[in-house]
Amino acid sequence: MTLIKSISGIRGTIGGNVGESLTPVDIVKFSAAFGTWLKRKFPENHKIVIGRDARLSGEMAVRLVSATLQGLGLHVVDLGLSTTPTVEIAVPMESAAGGIILTASHNPIQWNALKLLNAKGEFISAEEGAEVLALAEAETFSFVEVKKLGSYRVDDSYLKKHIDAILALPLVDKAAIEAADFSIAVDAVNSSGGIAVPLLLEALGVKDILKLHCEPTGYFAHNPEPLPEHLTDIRKEMRTGKYDLGVVVDPDVDRLAFVAEDGEPFGEEYTLVAVADYILKNQVGNTVSNLSSTIALRDVTQKAGGTHYSAAVGEVNVVTKMKEVGAVIGGEGNGGIIYPELHYGRDALVGIALFLTHLAKFGKSVSILRRAYPNYYISKNKIELTPELNVDVVLERIQQKYTRQPINTEDGVKIEFGNEWVHLRKSNTEPIIRIYSESDFMTKAENLAKKIIQDIKEVVATL
């Protein structure tokens, strides 16, 4: 059993012992901590928005969270079965003090989590997260007397409001999408995307939709992380030649992947690249992605006359950098699209609408569109070290070895070698260094990773 307490929220496996996994007691404790923090930050605003994905523990968790918040005197607006970006949009629309999304995103069925939002509907900062964790540790909660209990209401109108807001965006062209007469297959891994994605496609004028794993039962039909090796069913359907595009989302609909008409994955890394390309064709500006994302976004941005910036891994870090540099589009290479014209959060639904507009105006197949972008390949590796080893010292020695290369130490150590790079990040919970490398051929990316792993072994041998 696992319980991970971090600045971005609380996640863990359901069942087990208190304090060691995400038990009902832990759900109540961390809900109380966040509710207490919100009351102190916004003493005059006692409204909070909650929503969940379809995973099996969701209904239980919602009851625990909502009752705890009511016990603090907070007024709960429950969106029910929803998506992460829909909850993010609902918080400012409701003028709420904050929000909680009950989802473990792409984690397997036994996981759930409390993701915490500020009044803007954005993830709370590292400093704010530390404050919430301190409150949880101290357990200094004060619940209200019976006549001051908070209210509870269900509001299922926000998915429609979310879709309406997407259709109202100037760069979403419903007429072009409708005229293209796309046939689209959707894999929503039996979660809330099974409701949200088909509704969006219908609103965009798509008439031929194949729904794969779209019943929100919470029994995930495959590993919920939208990686090529998990998408055998939709890739098989695409190979029949009946569909123009395959659309895949994770359980809470903040990650987006595409499958081309021939059954080949478009590539999660290239979801952001393609959407950014479309935005930049219509609006010159800056872009942001995290340090472990493909440099193809940099190439596309520079070609359009903009500047690309990198941010530390994590959505909150990408959003902070986007605001700092005034980026017109940003996100993460895991299929996360952040389009500030709508809101500062990863949103697969707006990504679908923008990509379909791009594809309709491009006028050719998905596979041809993919070939329009530079080819890069990322190799992901890790090296396990002994617990007593100081990982920071290891990273520092590697940095010293490559002082002649451009180096970024904002989040671990990223070393650039022309159009190749390697990014070293230490785990916060294990003596592990994760190693991401990219090149124009997979073998070259793998060889670069092997070279750095050998460097690390040589450093370790001297310590």
C-alpha positions in Angstrom: 0.0 0.0 0.0 1.2 3.5 -0.8 0.4 7.1 0.4 2.3 10.0 -1.3 2.0 13.4 0.3 3.3 16.1 -2.1 2.7 19.8 -2.8 0.5 18.9 -5.7 -1.9 16.8 -3.7 -2.4 13.6 -1.9 -2.4 10.3 -3.7 -2.3 6.7 -2.7 -3.8 3.2 -3.0 -7.2 2.4 -1.5 -7.3 0.2 1.5 -4.7 -0.8 4.1 -3.6 0.9 7.2 -4.1 4.6 8.2 -1.1 6.7 7.3 0.2 4.1 4.9 -2.4 4.3 2.1 -5.3 6.4 1.1 -7.8 5.2 3.7 -11.1 7.0 4.6 -9.3 8.5 7.7 -6.6 9.9 5.5 -9.1 11.3 3.0 -10.9 13.1 5.8 -7.7 14.4 7.3 -6.3 15.9 4.1 -9.8 17.3 3.1 -10.0 18.9 6.5 -6.5 20.4 6.2 -7.2 21.9 2.8 -10.6 23.2 3.9 -9.0 24.8 7.0 -6.4 26.4 4.8 -9.0 27.8 2.4 -11.0 29.3 5.3 -7.9 31.0 6.7 -7.0 32.3 3.2 -10.6 33.4 2.3 -12.5 34.1 5.5 -15.4 35.6 3.6 -15.6 32.9 0.9 -16.8 29.5 2.0 -17.6 28.0 -1.4 -15.6 25.0 -2.8 -16.0 23.0 -6.0 -15.4 19.3 -6.2 -15.6 16.7 -8.9 -14.3 13.2 -9.7 -13.3 10.8 -12.5 -15.1 7.4 -12.7 -12.7 5.2 -10.8 -14.3 2.7 -8.4 -13.3 4.6 -5.2 -14.7 7.9 -6.4 -18.2 7.8 -4.9 -16.8 6.8 -1.5 -14.2 9.5 -1.6 -16.7 12.2 -2.7 -18.9 11.4 0.3 -16.0 11.6 2.7 -14.6 14.8 1.2 -18.0 16.6 0.9 -19.1 15.7 4.5 -15.7 16.8 5.9 -15.9 20.2 4.1 -19.5 20.7 5.2 -18.3 20.0 8.8 -15.9 22.9 8.4 -18.8 25.2 7.4 -17.9 25.2 3.7 -20.5 25.2 0.9 -19.8 22.3 -1.5 -20.7 22.4 -5.2 -20.3 18.9 -6.5 -19.9 18.5 -10.2 -20.2 14.7 -9.9 -18.6 12.6 -12.7 -16.5 15.2 -14.4 -13.1 16.0 -15.8 -10.1 17.7 -14.3 -10.2 20.7 -16.7 -14.0 21.1 -16.2 -13.5 21.4 -12.4 -10.7 23.9 -13.1 -13.0 26.0 -15.2 -15.9 25.7 -12.7 -14.0 27.2 -9.7 -13.7 30.7 -11.0 -17.1 30.5 -12.7 -18.6 29.7 -9.3 -16.4 32.4 -7.6 -15.3 29.7 -5.2 -12.3 29.8 -2.9 -10.9 26.6 -4.4 -11.5 23.1 -5.5 -10.7 19.5 -5.1 -10.5 17.0 -7.9 -10.8 13.3 -6.9 -8.6 11.5 -9.5 -5.4 9.7 -9.7 -5.1 10.7 -13.4 -3.3 8.0 -15.3 -2.6 5.8 -12.3 -4.1 2.2 -12.2 -7.5 1.4 -10.7 -6.4 0.9 -7.1 -5.2 4.5 -6.9 -7.0 7.7 -6.1 -6.0 11.2 -5.2 -7.0 14.7 -4.0 -5.8 17.3 -6.4 -6.0 20.8 -4.9 -7.0 24.0 -6.7 -6.8 27.7 -5.8 -9.4 30.3 -6.5 -8.3 30.6 -10.1 -8.9 26.9 -10.7 -5.2 26.3 -10.9 -3.1 23.9 -8.9 -1.8 25.4 -5.6 1.8 26.4 -5.5 4.6 24.6 -3.7 4.5 27.0 -0.8 0.8 26.7 -0.4 1.0 22.9 -0.7 3.5 22.9 2.1 1.1 24.9 4.3 -1.7 22.4 3.7 0.6 19.4 4.5 1.7 21.2 7.8 -1.9 21.6 8.8 -2.6 17.9 8.1 0.4 16.9 10.1 -0.7 19.1 13.1 -4.4 18.0 12.8 -5.4 21.4 14.2 -8.9 21.3 12.7 -11.9 23.1 14.2 -15.3 22.0 13.0 -18.4 24.2 13.2 -21.4 23.8 15.4 -24.6 22.2 13.9 -26.3 25.4 12.9 -23.3 26.5 10.9 -22.8 23.4 8.8 -22.0 24.0 5.2 -24.4 23.3 2.3 -24.2 20.7 -0.4 -25.5 20.8 -4.0 -24.9 18.9 -7.2 -24.4 20.9 -10.4 -24.0 18.8 -13.6 -24.2 21.8 -15.9 -20.4 22.5 -16.2 -19.4 20.0 -18.8 -21.8 21.8 -21.2 -20.4 25.2 -20.1 -16.9 23.9 -20.7 -17.8 22.7 -24.2 -19.6 25.9 -25.0 -16.5 27.9 -23.9 -14.3 25.8 -26.2 -16.7 26.3 -29.2 -16.6 30.1 -28.5 -12.8 30.3 -28.9 -11.8 32.2 -32.1 -9.3 29.5 -33.2 -11.9 26.7 -32.9 -13.6 26.4 -36.3 -16.7 24.3 -36.0 -17.7 24.9 -39.6 -14.3 23.6 -40.9 -14.5 20.5 -38.7 -18.1 19.8 -39.8 -17.2 20.2 -43.5 -14.3 17.8 -43.1 -16.8 15.1 -42.2 -14.3 13.2 -39.9 -14.9 9.6 -38.7 -13.4 9.4 -35.3 -12.7 6.5 -32.9 -12.5 7.3 -29.1 -10.9 5.3 -26.3 -11.8 6.8 -22.9 -10.6 3.9 -20.7 -14.1 3.5 -19.1 -13.9 6.9 -17.3 -15.5 10.3 -17.5 -13.9 11.0 -20.9 -16.4 8.5 -22.3 -19.1 11.1 -21.7 -17.1 14.3 -22.3 -15.3 13.5 -25.5 -18.3 12.2 -27.6 -20.3 15.2 -26.4 -17.6 17.6 -27.5 -17.2 15.8 -30.9 -21.0 16.0 -31.5 -21.0 19.7 -30.6 -18.2 20.2 -33.1 -20.3 18.6 -35.8 -18.7 15.1 -36.0 -21.3 12.6 -36.9 -19.4 9.3 -37.2 -18.0 8.4 -33.7 -16.9 4.9 -32.6 -17.0 4.7 -28.8 -14.4 2.2 -27.3 -14.4 1.8 -23.6 -16.6 4.8 -23.1 -18.9 3.5 -20.4 -17.8 5.2 -17.2 -17.8 2.1 -15.1 -14.4 2.7 -13.5 -13.2 -0.7 -14.6 -10.3 0.4 -16.8 -10.2 -1.7 -20.0 -6.4 -1.3 -20.1 -3.6 0.5 -18.4 -5.0 4.0 -18.2 -1.7 5.8 -19.2 -2.2 6.6 -22.9 1.0 5.0 -24.2 1.2 3.1 -27.5 1.7 -0.3 -25.8 -1.7 0.2 -24.0 -3.7 1.2 -27.0 -4.1 -2.2 -28.9 -7.9 -2.0 -29.2 -8.1 1.4 -30.9 -5.1 0.8 -33.0 -6.7 -2.4 -34.3 -9.9 -0.4 -35.2 -7.9 2.2 -36.9 -6.2 -0.4 -39.1 -9.6 -1.3 -40.6 -9.4 2.0 -42.6 -12.8 3.2 -41.4 -11.7 6.1 -39.3 -9.7 9.3 -39.9 -8.5 9.8 -36.4 -8.2 7.9 -33.1 -8.6 10.0 -29.9 -7.4 8.7 -26.5 -7.7 10.4 -23.1 -6.7 9.3 -19.6 -9.3 8.9 -16.8 -9.6 12.5 -15.9 -9.2 13.9 -19.4 -6.1 16.1 -18.9 -3.8 14.0 -21.2 -4.4 13.5 -24.9 -3.0 11.1 -27.5 -3.9 10.6 -31.1 -3.7 7.6 -33.4 -3.3 8.1 -37.2 -5.6 6.5 -39.8 -3.2 3.7 -40.3 -3.1 2.7 -36.7 0.2 4.3 -35.9 0.5 6.5 -32.8 0.8 10.2 -33.5 3.1 10.3 -30.4 2.1 11.9 -27.1 5.1 14.2 -27.4 3.7 15.5 -30.7 0.2 16.3 -29.4 1.5 19.6 -28.0 3.7 20.2 -31.0 0.8 19.9 -33.5 -1.6 22.1 -31.5 1.1 24.7 -30.9 1.9 24.7 -34.7 -1.7 25.6 -35.4 -1.8 28.3 -32.7 1.4 29.8 -34.0 0.2 29.9 -37.6 -2.5 32.3 -36.4 -0.8 34.1 -33.5 3.0 34.7 -33.2 4.1 34.2 -29.6 6.1 32.2 -27.1 5.7 28.6 -26.0 6.6 26.6 -22.9 7.1 22.9 -22.2 8.8 21.1 -19.4 12.5 20.1 -19.5 11.8 16.5 -20.3 9.6 17.3 -23.4 10.7 17.1 -27.0 12.7 19.9 -28.7 10.4 19.6 -31.7 8.2 22.3 -30.0 11.3 24.6 -29.9 11.8 24.0 -33.6 8.2 24.8 -34.5 8.1 27.8 -32.3 11.3 29.3 -33.7 10.1 28.7 -37.3 7.0 30.7 -36.5 9.1 33.6 -35.1 8.5 32.9 -31.4 10.7 31.9 -28.5 10.5 28.6 -26.7 11.1 28.4 -22.9 11.6 25.4 -20.7 10.1 24.9 -17.2 10.7 22.4 -14.4 8.6 19.2 -14.6 5.1 19.6 -13.2 2.0 21.5 -14.4 2.2 24.2 -11.8 5.8 25.0 -13.0 4.8 25.1 -16.6 1.9 27.5 -15.8 4.2 29.8 -13.8 6.7 30.0 -16.7 3.9 30.6 -19.2 2.6 33.5 -17.3 6.1 34.9 -16.8 6.9 34.9 -20.6 3.4 35.5 -21.9 3.2 32.2 -23.7 0.3 31.6 -26.1 0.4 27.8 -25.8 2.2 25.4 -23.5 2.1 22.1 -21.8 3.9 18.9 -21.3 5.2 16.1 -23.5 2.8 13.6 -21.9 0.0 14.9 -24.0 -0.9 17.9 -21.8 -2.2 21.0 -23.6 -2.4 24.3 -21.7 -4.2 27.0 -23.7 -4.4 30.2 -21.7 -7.1 31.7 -23.9 -9.4 29.2 -22.2 -7.7 28.5 -18.8 -4.3 27.6 -17.3 -4.7 23.9 -17.0 -4.0 20.8 -19.0 -7.2 20.2 -21.1 -7.6 17.3 -23.5 -11.0 18.7 -24.7 -9.7 22.0 -25.9 -6.7 20.1 -27.4 -9.1 17.9 -29.4 -11.0 21.0 -30.8 -7.8 22.8 -31.8 -6.3 19.7 -33.3 -9.4 18.9 -35.4 -9.5 22.5 -36.6 -5.8 22.2 -37.6 -6.4 18.9 -39.3 -9.5 20.2 -41.2 -7.6 23.2 -42.5 -4.5 21.1 -43.3 -6.7 19.0 -45.6 -4.7 15.9 -45.5 -4.4 12.8 -43.3 -3.1 12.5 -39.8 -0.1 10.5 -40.8 0.9 13.2 -43.4 0.5 15.9 -40.8 2.8 14.0 -38.4 5.4 13.8 -41.1 5.4 17.6 -41.4 7.2 17.8 -38.0 10.8 17.0 -37.2 11.4 13.5 -35.9 12.9 13.2 -32.4 12.9 10.1 -30.1 13.0 10.1 -26.3 14.6 7.3 -24.4 13.5 6.9 -20.7 15.8 5.1 -18.3 16.8 5.1 -14.6 19.7 4.0 -12.5 19.2 2.8 -8.9 21.7 3.8 -6.3 22.4 2.7 -2.7 20.3 4.6 -0.1 23.3 6.1 1.7 24.6 7.7 -1.5 24.2 11.5 -1.8 22.4 11.8 -5.1 22.9 15.6 -5.2 26.7 15.1 -5.2 26.4 12.6 -8.1 24.4 15.2 -10.1 26.9 17.9 -9.2 29.8 15.8 -10.5 28.0 15.1 -13.8 27.4 18.8 -14.2 31.1 19.5 -13.6 32.1 16.9 -16.2 30.0 18.7 -18.9 30.7 22.3 -18.0 31.4 23.2 -21.7 27.9 22.2 -22.7 24.7 24.3 -22.2 23.3 23.1 -18.8 20.0 23.9 -17.1 19.8 23.1 -13.3 16.3 24.4 -12.7 15.1 20.8 -12.2 17.9 18.3 -11.8 20.5 18.6 -14.6 19.7 19.0 -18.2 22.7 18.9 -20.7 22.4 19.9 -24.3 24.5 18.5 -27.1 23.2 20.5 -30.2 19.9 18.8 -31.1 20.4 16.1 -28.5 19.9 16.4 -24.8 19.8 14.4 -21.6 17.9 15.3 -18.5 18.7 13.8 -15.0 16.2 14.0 -12.2 16.4 12.5 -8.8 13.4 10.8 -7.2 12.0 12.4 -4.1 11.1 9.0 -2.6 13.8 6.6 -3.8 17.6 6.6 -4.4 17.0 6.7 -8.1 18.1 9.0 -10.9 15.7 9.1 -13.9 17.4 9.7 -17.2 15.6 11.1 -20.2 17.5 11.6 -23.5 16.4 12.7 -26.9 17.9 12.5 -30.4 16.9 12.2 -34.0 17.2 8.4 -33.9 16.1 6.1 -31.0 19.5 4.3 -31.1 21.3 7.6 -30.7 19.0 8.6 -27.8 19.6 5.2 -26.1 23.4 5.5 -26.7 23.4 8.9 -25.1 21.6 7.6 -22.1 24.1 4.7 -21.8 27.0 7.1 -21.9 25.5 9.2 -19.1 24.7 6.0 -17.0 28.4 5.0 -17.4 29.5 8.5 -16.3 27.2 8.1 -13.2 28.7 4.7 -12.4 32.2 6.1 -12.6 31.3 9.0 -10.3 29.7 6.6 -7.8 32.9 4.5 -7.8 34.9 7.5 -6.5 32.5 8.3 -3.6 
